[in-house]
Amino acid sequence: MKWFLRTLLNFFYKIEVEIDAKSQDQQGIIVCNHQSFLDGVLLGLYLPQQPLFVIDRQIAARWYFKFFLRFVPHVTVDPLHPMAMKTILQKAQTGQSIVIFPEGRITLTGSFMKFYEGAAFIAHKTNRPLIPVFIEGADQTHFSRLKGIVKQRLFSSIRIIMQAPVYIDLPEKNSTPNSRHYLAKFTQECLMNTRLEVFQPTSLFESIVNARREFGKETECIEDITRKPLSYQKLIESSLALSRVFTRHTKERERVGLLLPNTNVSAITLLALNAINRTSALLNYSAGIEGMDAAIVAANIQTIITSKRFLKEGKLTHFPESFPQIRWIYLEDLRPQISLTDKLWVLMARRNPMKHLPKVEAQDEAIILFTSGSEGKPKGVVHTNASILTNVEQLHTVADFTKKDRFMVALPLFHAFGLTAGMFTAILSGAKAFFYPSPLHYRVIPEMIYELQATVFFGTSTFLQNYARYANPVDFSTLRYVVAGAEKLSDTVKQTWQEKFGIRILEGYGATECAPVISINVPMDYKENTLGKLLPGIESKLMPVEGIDKGGRLMIRGGNLMKGYLLYDNPGILDNKEIEENGGWYDTGDIVAIDEEGFLSIEGRAKRFAKIAGEMVALETAERVFRESYPDFQHAAVTREDQNKGEAIVVYTTCKETDRRTLTQTARSLGIPELAISRDVRYIRELPRLGSGKINYRELTEMASGSDAS
């Protein structure tokens, strides 16, 4: 019968099995993600062990399970009965492998559900390893519970991957409630990391082709202010058509500048270039002539694709005049260049485009983003297809984005947060990404969120503060995820959103070099006043810093890490010397503390510390004193030279009158030393900001150094 069932499944599905050599003959507690009603049958038929399955008594009683259970060793338990765990422990002590689905139910979102501690508890009590197994593709069968979320079909591919066994080392001092929490989180992290380890990135364009297959070709995936949504099929066809034109205008592996706003055509252009193995250098149009020059020189850009209409409406017509050496391609001029031959080729290639396109490897360059320039000249950050897609997969692993979601993408695509978390995470989740051209339209964006019934929204603390000021409480009623990043989330903003809209803002942390998300708070794993846990697949270590007792300099390593830098002083040459010298680790430059549960909190930038009277003082701490004392205003701290103390803190604030007594009282209440209270306070009408919304500390530092203290 086992042979018959395997033959039957192999006829309807393409099944691949990968078994780690260490697990081939290993008995233990097998833990697996739960995608469909087929999962138990697949494990029983294809794993090298002959495991015992633990099945909920009510589920086992269903008529469509009874036939299969006749051929599968199993034990039925009532999960609510106090003796259930004892029964499983007795079975485990016999030495037989036991299969437990730690989520306890089949996924309803395509992502992980809540985890229970039972499997890890049994493994720990019986001193046996957990053996992680990941099933991929079963959610696309008719046996899943994702009807209407993914396209269910026969003849889909299913992968079953068994990883090496993992032993549990439970901390000795944990109380019983803490132990249960630890074991549940251990299982969760084990399976989440397994998902990342088995992930196989492709190219950005191929990932869109795969999404078309998963979610359906007529599913709408992008839309902009023209209110003309595009389906996966239309997005792919449009990209293929433009790729034919770009083939004639650019060379393979050329780094091509993109100067475009958040629109459908921006996504099409980026994907068209990726399809033919060109690298898209996303230029920051708010950086001015100096910032543009730094980007063009660093990446050795010869060609820039833009739009005449965009240049005119954005008052950017001076850019082509300022860079006459650049070949400017205007999208308006390209439509007549799509020939009849091109159109016929698109008709031929649209069904299976990868057969008709040049081979693009996962490790090939895909995107160049540019650092903000807040602390120096902007650097080009080169990301591969793999690094971008790995970060998207990391986000999919911890968050339950689905086809039912609508992403409001107001952060510009030249910002890593807008590109990865906004555009690609949405499209590759089956959700629709709505592109809005500017995050500065504080009155319009809340109205658009209300009209679109958007469910996911990303922003900076400053932008979120301004949206809250103009929004009606009902405007944000459909939002499930509001994520803040790029700058410190103000307590005032957090409180305003909670009180006015009933929304808990989830704060994340990232860096352009990491594509960009490093850690994030999510509903399944949330802790107040932290930046969440590191994403699965990211390793970290803290390096000690002289004069700083709490935390250390954060170093990370993972598949989402950049390929290297492009520097103004060495145009066009990839520089990954810094990462190589650190043995593959990236130095974030941030002083970070990680608590016993794995949640991050930032103490400050390594470059944003002042040494005053021999003591290290975080500029973030100096800003916090002002934020808490005057929450309705904006504040930024920088340093300048001081003949007596070596360095002095300068605070720029939009508050015209500040009182040192008030600041001192606030510092005492927060347990902050008075040394952190700046004596050099300067009024500024508005803090200078970069296009990403971040404070321009470089400009403030120049202002502080170039004028006398007041």
C-alpha positions in Angstrom: 0.0 0.0 0.0 2.9 2.4 0.8 4.3 1.8 -2.7 0.9 2.4 -4.2 0.4 5.7 -2.4 3.9 6.9 -3.4 3.2 6.1 -7.0 -0.1 7.9 -6.8 1.4 11.1 -5.3 4.4 11.0 -7.7 1.8 11.0 -10.6 0.0 14.0 -9.4 2.9 16.0 -7.9 6.6 16.5 -8.6 8.1 15.5 -5.2 11.7 16.2 -4.3 13.2 14.8 -1.1 16.5 16.1 0.5 17.7 14.4 3.6 20.7 15.6 5.6 23.2 12.8 6.1 23.3 13.3 9.9 19.5 12.7 10.0 19.4 9.7 7.7 19.6 7.1 10.5 18.8 9.5 13.5 15.8 8.9 15.6 14.3 11.9 17.4 11.4 14.3 17.6 10.6 15.4 14.0 9.1 18.9 13.8 7.6 20.2 10.6 5.7 23.2 9.3 2.1 22.5 8.5 1.0 23.5 5.0 -1.8 21.0 4.1 -3.7 17.9 5.0 -1.2 16.0 2.9 1.7 16.8 5.2 1.4 13.7 7.4 1.1 11.4 4.4 4.2 13.0 2.7 6.3 12.5 5.9 5.1 9.0 6.4 5.9 8.0 2.8 9.1 9.8 2.1 11.1 10.1 5.4 13.8 7.5 6.1 12.5 6.9 9.6 9.2 5.1 10.4 7.8 7.7 12.7 4.8 7.7 15.0 2.4 10.5 14.3 0.7 12.5 17.1 -2.8 13.4 15.9 -5.6 15.4 17.5 -8.4 12.9 18.3 -11.1 15.2 16.7 -9.1 15.5 13.5 -8.4 11.7 13.4 -12.2 11.1 13.6 -12.9 12.9 10.3 -14.0 10.5 7.6 -11.4 11.6 5.0 -8.5 10.8 7.4 -9.6 7.4 8.5 -8.5 5.6 5.3 -5.0 7.1 5.4 -4.5 6.5 9.1 -4.9 2.8 8.6 -1.5 2.8 6.9 0.3 5.3 9.2 1.6 4.5 12.8 -0.1 7.0 15.0 -1.4 7.9 18.4 -4.5 10.0 18.9 -4.6 12.4 21.9 -6.9 15.0 23.3 -4.6 18.1 23.5 -6.7 19.6 26.3 -6.4 16.5 28.5 -3.7 16.7 31.2 -2.5 13.1 30.4 -1.9 13.8 26.7 1.7 14.9 27.3 2.4 11.9 29.5 1.1 9.6 26.8 3.4 11.1 24.2 6.4 11.0 26.6 5.9 7.3 27.1 5.9 6.7 23.4 9.0 8.9 22.9 10.9 6.9 25.6 10.6 3.7 23.4 13.2 5.2 21.0 10.8 5.6 18.0 10.8 8.8 16.1 7.7 10.9 16.7 6.3 13.5 14.3 4.7 16.6 15.9 3.5 19.7 14.0 4.4 22.4 16.6 2.0 25.0 15.1 -0.9 22.7 16.0 -2.9 23.6 12.9 -2.6 24.0 9.1 -1.5 27.5 8.0 -4.3 29.9 7.1 -1.9 32.6 5.7 1.0 30.7 4.0 3.3 31.8 6.8 3.9 30.3 10.2 1.1 30.1 12.8 1.5 30.3 16.6 4.0 27.8 18.0 3.5 25.5 21.0 6.2 24.1 23.3 5.1 20.4 23.3 7.6 19.0 20.8 10.6 20.8 22.3 9.5 19.8 25.8 9.4 16.1 24.8 12.8 16.3 23.1 14.3 17.9 26.2 12.7 15.5 28.7 13.8 12.4 26.7 17.2 13.9 25.8 16.5 13.4 22.1 17.2 15.8 19.3 14.7 17.9 17.4 14.9 17.0 13.7 13.5 20.0 11.6 11.7 19.2 8.4 10.4 21.8 6.0 7.7 21.2 3.4 7.5 23.6 0.5 4.8 23.6 -2.2 2.1 21.6 -0.4 0.2 24.8 0.2 -0.5 25.1 -3.5 -2.3 21.7 -3.6 -6.1 21.3 -3.1 -5.4 19.9 0.3 -4.3 23.2 1.8 -6.5 25.8 3.5 -5.4 28.7 1.3 -8.2 28.7 -1.3 -8.4 32.3 -2.6 -4.9 33.1 -1.3 -2.8 31.0 -3.6 -3.7 29.3 -6.9 -4.3 25.6 -6.0 -3.4 23.1 -8.7 -2.5 19.5 -9.5 1.0 18.7 -10.8 2.7 21.3 -8.5 6.2 20.8 -7.1 6.7 19.7 -3.5 10.0 19.7 -1.7 10.6 17.9 1.6 13.8 18.9 3.3 15.1 17.2 6.4 17.8 19.2 8.2 20.5 18.0 10.7 19.3 17.2 14.2 19.4 19.9 16.9 19.8 19.4 20.6 18.1 21.6 23.2 20.1 23.3 25.9 17.6 24.7 28.4 18.9 27.5 30.7 19.1 26.1 34.3 17.6 29.1 36.1 14.4 29.2 34.0 11.2 29.0 35.9 8.4 26.7 34.5 6.5 29.5 32.7 9.8 30.8 31.3 10.8 27.3 30.2 7.6 26.8 28.3 8.1 30.1 26.6 11.8 29.3 25.8 10.9 25.9 24.3 8.1 27.4 22.1 10.5 30.1 20.8 13.3 27.5 20.3 11.0 25.5 18.1 9.9 28.6 16.2 13.4 29.8 15.6 14.5 26.3 14.5 11.8 26.1 11.8 12.1 29.7 10.8 15.9 29.3 10.3 15.2 26.1 8.4 12.9 27.9 6.0 15.7 30.4 5.3 18.4 27.7 4.9 16.3 25.9 2.2 15.3 29.1 0.4 16.6 29.1 -3.2 16.8 32.7 -4.6 16.5 33.4 -8.3 16.6 36.7 -10.1 14.1 39.5 -9.3 12.3 39.1 -12.6 12.1 35.3 -12.3 10.7 35.7 -8.8 7.8 37.7 -10.3 7.3 35.0 -12.9 7.1 32.5 -10.0 4.7 34.7 -8.1 2.4 34.7 -11.2 2.3 31.0 -11.1 1.6 30.9 -7.3 -1.1 33.6 -7.2 -2.6 33.6 -10.7 -1.8 35.6 -13.8 -4.9 37.8 -13.5 -4.2 38.8 -9.9 -3.6 42.6 -9.6 -0.2 43.3 -8.1 0.7 47.0 -8.6 -1.2 50.3 -9.0 -0.3 54.0 -8.9 -2.1 57.3 -8.8 -3.3 56.8 -12.4 -5.6 54.2 -10.9 -4.7 51.6 -13.6 -3.8 48.4 -11.7 -1.6 45.9 -13.5 -1.9 42.1 -13.1 1.1 39.8 -12.8 0.6 38.9 -16.5 0.5 42.6 -17.6 3.5 43.4 -15.4 5.6 40.6 -17.0 4.5 41.5 -20.6 5.3 45.2 -20.1 8.7 44.4 -18.6 9.5 42.0 -21.5 8.5 44.7 -24.1 10.7 47.3 -22.4 13.6 44.8 -22.0 13.7 44.5 -25.9 14.2 48.3 -26.2 16.8 48.4 -23.3 18.8 45.6 -25.0 19.4 48.0 -27.9 20.3 51.0 -25.6 22.5 49.3 -22.9 25.2 46.7 -22.5 24.9 43.5 -20.5 25.8 44.0 -16.8 25.8 47.8 -17.3 24.9 49.9 -14.3 22.0 52.0 -15.5 20.7 55.0 -13.5 16.9 55.2 -12.8 15.6 58.6 -11.9 11.9 57.9 -11.5 9.1 58.4 -8.9 6.9 55.7 -7.3 4.9 54.6 -10.2 4.0 51.5 -12.1 6.4 52.3 -14.9 9.3 52.5 -12.3 8.6 48.9 -11.3 8.3 47.8 -15.0 11.6 49.6 -15.8 13.5 48.0 -12.9 12.2 44.5 -13.8 12.9 45.0 -17.5 16.5 45.8 -16.8 16.8 42.9 -14.4 15.4 40.5 -17.0 18.3 41.2 -19.3 21.0 41.4 -16.6 21.4 45.1 -16.2 21.9 46.7 -12.8 19.4 49.4 -11.7 21.1 52.2 -9.8 18.2 54.0 -8.0 19.0 57.6 -7.9 17.8 59.9 -5.1 16.2 62.8 -6.9 16.0 64.8 -3.6 19.8 64.7 -3.1 20.5 67.8 -5.2 23.3 68.2 -7.7 26.0 67.3 -5.3 24.3 64.0 -4.2 23.5 63.1 -7.8 27.1 63.7 -8.8 28.4 61.5 -6.0 26.1 58.7 -7.1 26.9 59.0 -10.8 30.7 59.0 -10.2 30.7 56.2 -7.6 28.7 53.8 -9.8 30.3 55.0 -13.1 26.9 55.6 -14.6 26.8 56.3 -18.3 23.0 56.1 -18.9 20.1 57.4 -16.9 16.4 56.4 -17.6 13.9 59.0 -16.6 10.7 60.7 -17.7 10.2 64.2 -19.2 6.9 64.6 -17.3 8.5 63.7 -14.0 11.4 66.1 -14.5 9.0 68.9 -15.4 6.5 68.3 -12.6 9.3 67.6 -10.0 11.2 70.8 -11.1 14.2 68.7 -11.9 14.8 69.8 -15.5 18.2 71.1 -14.4 19.6 67.6 -13.9 20.1 66.8 -17.7 21.7 70.2 -18.1 24.0 69.6 -15.1 25.2 66.2 -16.4 25.7 66.6 -20.2 28.1 63.6 -20.3 25.3 61.3 -19.4 23.1 59.6 -22.0 19.5 60.4 -21.0 16.8 58.0 -22.1 13.2 59.3 -21.7 10.5 56.8 -21.3 8.1 58.8 -23.4 10.4 58.3 -26.4 10.5 54.5 -26.0 6.9 53.5 -26.9 7.4 54.2 -30.7 10.6 52.1 -30.5 8.7 48.9 -29.6 8.5 47.3 -33.1 6.2 44.7 -34.5 9.0 42.2 -34.1 9.3 43.1 -30.4 5.5 42.6 -29.9 5.6 39.2 -31.6 8.5 38.2 -29.4 6.6 39.2 -26.3 3.6 37.1 -27.4 6.0 34.1 -27.9 7.9 34.6 -24.7 5.2 35.7 -22.2 4.1 32.1 -21.2 7.6 31.0 -20.3 9.9 34.0 -20.4 12.9 32.5 -18.8 13.5 30.3 -21.8 13.9 33.4 -24.0 16.0 35.6 -21.7 19.7 35.6 -20.9 20.7 33.6 -17.8 20.7 35.8 -14.7 22.3 34.2 -11.6 21.1 34.9 -8.0 24.5 36.3 -7.1 24.6 38.7 -10.0 24.3 42.5 -9.3 20.7 43.6 -9.3 20.2 46.9 -7.5 22.4 49.8 -6.4 21.1 51.9 -3.6 22.9 54.9 -2.1 23.5 55.7 1.5 21.8 58.8 2.8 25.0 60.8 3.0 24.1 62.0 6.6 27.6 61.3 7.7 29.7 61.8 4.5 29.5 61.4 0.7 26.8 58.9 -0.4 28.2 55.5 -1.2 26.7 53.0 -3.7 25.5 49.9 -2.0 25.5 47.0 -4.4 22.9 44.3 -3.8 22.5 41.0 -5.6 19.3 39.3 -6.6 19.9 36.9 -3.7 20.4 39.6 -1.0 17.2 41.4 -1.9 15.1 38.3 -2.2 16.5 36.8 1.0 15.4 39.9 2.9 11.9 39.5 1.4 11.9 35.8 2.4 13.0 36.8 5.9 10.1 39.2 6.2 7.6 36.6 4.8 8.9 34.2 7.5 8.0 36.4 10.4 5.0 38.2 9.1 1.7 36.9 7.6 1.3 39.1 4.5 -1.2 37.5 2.0 -3.0 38.1 -1.2 -5.7 39.9 0.8 -3.3 42.7 1.8 -2.8 46.1 0.2 0.5 47.9 0.7 0.6 51.7 0.7 4.1 52.4 -0.7 4.8 56.1 -0.1 8.5 55.8 0.8 10.5 56.3 -2.4 11.9 53.3 -4.2 15.4 54.7 -4.0 15.1 54.1 -0.3 15.8 50.4 0.7 12.8 50.4 3.0 10.5 51.4 0.2 12.0 49.1 -2.4 12.3 45.8 -0.4 9.7 46.1 2.3 7.3 48.1 0.2 7.5 46.9 -3.4 9.0 43.4 -3.5 7.5 42.1 -0.2 4.1 43.1 -1.4 4.3 41.7 -4.9 5.9 38.4 -3.8 3.2 38.0 -1.1 0.4 38.1 -3.7 -0.6 41.5 -2.3 -1.1 44.7 -4.2 1.5 47.5 -3.9 0.0 51.0 -4.4 2.8 53.4 -5.4 2.4 57.0 -4.2 4.9 59.5 -5.6 5.8 61.4 -2.4 5.7 60.7 1.4 5.4 64.5 2.0 1.7 64.8 1.1 0.5 64.5 4.7 -3.1 65.4 4.1 -3.5 63.2 1.0 -1.9 60.0 2.1 -4.4 59.3 5.0 -7.2 59.8 2.5 -5.6 57.4 0.0 -5.2 54.8 2.7 -8.9 55.1 3.6 -9.9 54.9 -0.1 -7.7 51.9 -0.8 -8.6 50.2 2.4 -4.8 49.6 2.8 -3.6 47.1 5.3 0.2 47.6 5.4 2.0 50.9 5.7 5.7 51.7 6.2 7.0 55.1 7.3 9.5 57.0 9.3 8.7 58.5 12.7 8.6 62.0 11.3 6.3 61.0 8.5 4.0 59.1 10.8 3.8 62.1 13.1 2.6 64.3 10.3 0.1 61.8 8.9 -1.5 61.5 12.4 -1.8 65.3 12.6 -4.1 65.4 9.6 -5.8 62.0 9.6 -9.4 61.3 10.7 -9.5 58.3 13.2 -11.3 56.2 10.6 -8.7 56.7 7.9 -6.4 54.1 9.3 -9.1 51.6 10.4 -8.0 48.9 8.0 -4.3 48.9 8.7 -2.9 45.7 10.2 0.8 46.5 10.0 2.2 50.0 10.6 6.0 49.7 10.6 8.4 52.5 11.5 12.0 52.5 10.5 14.9 54.6 9.2 15.0 56.8 12.4 14.1 56.5 16.1 10.4 56.1 16.7 9.3 59.0 19.0 7.3 58.0 22.1 4.9 60.8 21.3 4.2 59.4 17.8 3.7 55.9 19.3 1.3 57.3 21.9 -0.6 59.4 19.4 -1.2 56.5 17.0 -2.3 54.3 19.9 -4.7 56.8 21.4 -6.1 58.3 18.2 -6.3 55.3 15.9 -5.9 52.3 18.3 -2.9 51.1 16.3 0.4 49.8 17.8 3.3 50.9 15.6 5.8 48.1 15.0 9.4 49.4 15.1 12.1 47.9 12.9 15.8 48.4 12.4 17.9 48.1 9.3 20.6 49.4 7.1 20.9 49.9 3.4 23.7 47.4 3.4 21.4 44.8 4.7 18.7 45.2 2.0 17.6 46.8 4.6 15.7 45.0 7.4 17.8 43.5 10.2 15.2 43.2 13.0 11.5 44.0 13.4 8.7 43.7 16.0 5.8 41.6 14.7 2.6 40.6 16.3 3.9 37.1 17.0 7.1 38.5 18.6 6.7 41.9 20.1 8.4 43.7 23.0 7.7 47.3 24.0 10.6 49.8 23.6 12.7 47.4 21.5 13.5 47.0 17.8 12.3 43.4 17.7 14.4 40.3 17.1 16.9 39.6 14.4 15.3 38.2 11.3 15.8 34.5 10.7 19.0 33.7 8.9 20.9 36.6 10.4 23.9 35.9 12.7 25.1 38.6 15.1 27.9 39.3 17.6 28.6 42.3 19.8 32.1 43.8 19.9 33.1 45.6 23.1 33.5 49.4 22.9 35.8 51.2 25.3 33.9 53.4 27.7 30.5 51.7 27.0 29.3 49.1 29.5 25.9 48.2 28.1 25.8 46.4 24.7 28.5 46.5 22.0 29.1 47.3 18.4 26.8 45.1 16.3 28.3 42.9 13.6 26.0 40.8 11.5 26.2 38.2 8.8 23.5 36.7 6.5 22.2 36.2 3.0 20.7 39.7 2.9 24.1 41.3 3.1 25.3 43.6 0.3 28.0 42.5 -2.2 30.1 45.6 -1.5 30.4 49.4 -1.9 31.0 51.7 -4.8 33.0 54.7 -3.7 33.4 58.2 -5.1 37.2 58.0 -4.9 37.3 54.7 -6.8 34.5 54.9 -9.5 32.9 51.8 -10.7 35.1 49.4 -8.7 33.3 47.1 -6.2 34.9 47.5 -2.8 34.2 44.7 -0.3 37.4 45.0 1.6 35.7 46.0 4.9 33.6 42.8 5.0 36.5 40.6 3.9 38.7 42.0 6.6 35.9 41.2 9.2 35.7 37.6 8.0 32.3 38.1 6.2 30.8 40.2 9.0 29.3 43.7 8.4 30.0 46.3 11.0 26.7 48.3 11.4 28.4 51.0 13.4 25.6 50.9 16.0 25.9 50.3 19.7 23.3 47.7 20.4 22.1 45.7 23.4 20.4 42.3 23.0 18.4 41.0 26.0 18.0 37.4 27.1 15.0 36.9 24.8 16.8 38.2 21.7 15.2 41.7 21.4 17.4 44.5 20.2 17.6 48.1 21.5 20.0 50.7 20.1 22.1 52.7 22.5 23.4 54.9 19.7 25.7 55.2 16.7 29.4 54.5 17.4 30.0 57.7 15.5 27.3 59.5 17.5 29.0 59.5 20.9 30.7 62.4 22.5 33.6 62.0 25.0 33.0 64.7 27.6 35.3 64.9 30.6 36.4 61.3 30.0 32.8 60.0 29.8 31.1 58.5 26.7 27.7 60.2 26.2 25.3 59.0 23.5 23.9 61.8 21.4 20.7 59.8 21.2 20.5 60.2 25.0 21.1 64.0 24.7 18.2 64.1 22.2 16.0 62.0 24.5 16.2 64.6 27.3 14.9 67.2 24.9 12.2 64.9 23.4 10.8 64.0 26.8 10.9 67.7 28.0 9.4 69.2 24.8 7.6 66.4 22.9 5.8 68.7 20.5 9.1 69.9 18.9 11.9 68.3 17.0 15.5 68.0 18.3 18.9 66.8 17.0 22.2 66.6 18.7 25.7 66.8 17.1 29.2 67.5 18.4 31.7 70.3 18.0 35.2 70.8 19.3 35.7 72.2 22.8 39.0 73.6 24.0 38.3 72.6 27.7 36.4 69.3 27.4 37.6 68.1 24.0 34.1 67.8 22.7 30.8 69.5 23.4 27.2 68.5 22.5 25.2 71.0 20.4 21.4 70.5 20.3 19.4 72.1 17.5 15.7 72.4 18.4 12.6 73.9 16.9 11.5 75.0 20.4 12.3 78.7 20.8 12.6 78.7 24.6 14.1 75.9 26.6 14.7 75.8 30.4 17.7 74.0 31.9 15.8 73.4 35.1 13.1 71.5 33.2 15.8 69.5 31.3 17.5 68.6 34.5 14.3 67.4 36.1 13.6 65.2 33.1 17.1 63.8 33.1 16.8 62.9 36.8 13.5 61.2 36.2 14.9 59.1 33.4 18.1 58.3 35.3 20.3 60.2 32.8 23.4 61.9 34.0 23.4 65.7 33.8 26.5 65.4 31.6 24.2 64.5 28.8 22.3 67.9 29.0 23.7 70.2 26.4 24.7 73.7 27.4 24.8 74.7 23.7 21.2 74.9 22.6 20.4 76.5 19.3 17.0 77.3 17.8 16.3 76.3 14.2 13.1 76.8 12.4 13.2 73.4 10.8 15.6 70.5 11.0 17.3 69.8 7.7 16.3 66.4 6.3 17.3 64.0 3.6 14.9 62.6 0.9 14.4 59.5 3.1 13.1 61.6 5.9 16.2 61.2 8.1 17.8 64.1 9.8 20.8 65.5 7.9 23.3 65.3 10.7 26.1 66.1 8.3 24.7 69.5 7.6 24.0 70.2 11.3 27.6 69.2 12.2 28.9 71.6 9.6 26.6 74.3 11.0 27.8 73.6 14.6 31.5 73.6 13.6 31.2 76.7 11.4 29.7 79.1 13.9 30.3 80.2 17.4 28.4 78.6 20.2 25.5 80.7 21.4 
